[in-house]
């Protein structure tokens, strides 16, 4: 299961969790000492929602919460099935 937003391309980013010991010099101590560094990940806030496209098709997609709040697409109402367009 990939953790990537299908609209913005947002994906997990990596970094370090740094554990320090001691009091900072600006607070009156003699300085801080790094006692441990471990890898960590920041995961995007992805939600699976049902979206209506322009032609009436309903799809499930994974989208970050920022795009849902911004109203970038139309959510499908509950109970709506995939309706095929009628050709004239």
Legacy VTK file of the C-alpha trace (Angstrom):
# vtk DataFile Version 3.0
C-alpha trace
ASCII
DATASET POLYDATA
POINTS 88 float
0.000 0.000 0.000
1.705 3.195 -1.135
1.486 6.326 0.972
1.401 8.838 -1.876
-1.268 11.466 -2.599
-2.639 10.894 -6.109
-3.176 14.627 -6.694
-0.265 16.449 -5.038
2.296 13.625 -5.017
2.958 14.151 -1.307
4.873 11.213 0.182
6.614 10.296 3.458
9.739 12.290 4.253
12.610 11.111 6.429
14.781 12.709 9.062
16.370 12.159 12.445
15.025 12.188 15.966
17.765 13.753 18.112
17.837 13.112 21.874
19.796 15.650 23.913
20.925 15.777 27.528
21.906 18.774 29.619
20.880 22.401 29.988
21.364 24.859 27.118
24.027 27.568 27.536
21.494 30.343 26.979
19.554 28.999 29.975
22.576 29.031 32.255
23.916 25.504 31.716
27.208 24.259 30.320
25.746 23.054 27.029
23.813 20.162 25.601
25.130 16.753 24.613
23.593 14.576 21.889
23.012 11.102 23.347
21.099 9.378 20.548
20.090 9.780 16.911
17.454 7.526 15.331
15.791 7.614 11.921
12.120 8.546 11.673
9.456 9.267 9.032
6.805 11.952 8.672
3.762 10.462 6.958
1.214 12.552 5.007
-2.381 12.678 6.243
-3.953 10.566 3.488
-7.656 9.779 3.276
-9.409 7.406 0.873
-12.411 9.146 -0.685
-14.826 8.553 -3.549
-14.661 11.201 -6.281
-16.933 11.986 -9.240
-15.137 12.794 -12.477
-16.524 15.050 -15.235
-17.880 12.081 -17.214
-19.813 10.736 -14.201
-17.420 7.932 -13.201
-16.885 7.312 -9.491
-13.384 6.359 -8.317
-11.713 5.715 -4.972
-8.508 7.707 -4.578
-6.020 8.525 -1.836
-5.761 12.265 -1.227
-4.030 14.359 1.435
-6.279 16.224 3.864
-5.094 19.629 2.601
-6.615 18.960 -0.843
-9.896 17.785 0.709
-10.133 20.982 2.773
-9.354 23.129 -0.270
-12.248 21.538 -2.208
-10.161 20.551 -5.232
-12.693 17.922 -6.378
-16.312 16.786 -5.994
-16.965 13.982 -3.518
-19.473 11.315 -4.547
-22.593 11.087 -2.370
-23.237 7.889 -0.434
-24.929 5.120 -2.370
-23.973 6.527 -5.766
-22.779 3.838 -8.152
-20.533 4.149 -11.178
-22.894 5.597 -13.819
-21.823 5.060 -17.420
-22.435 8.018 -19.719
-25.077 7.549 -22.417
-23.809 8.178 -25.944
-26.125 9.972 -28.332
LINES 1 89
88 0 1 2 3 4 5 6 7 8 9 10 11 12 13 14 15 16 17 18 19 20 21 22 23 24 25 26 27 28 29 30 31 32 33 34 35 36 37 38 39 40 41 42 43 44 45 46 47 48 49 50 51 52 53 54 55 56 57 58 59 60 61 62 63 64 65 66 67 68 69 70 71 72 73 74 75 76 77 78 79 80 81 82 83 84 85 86 87
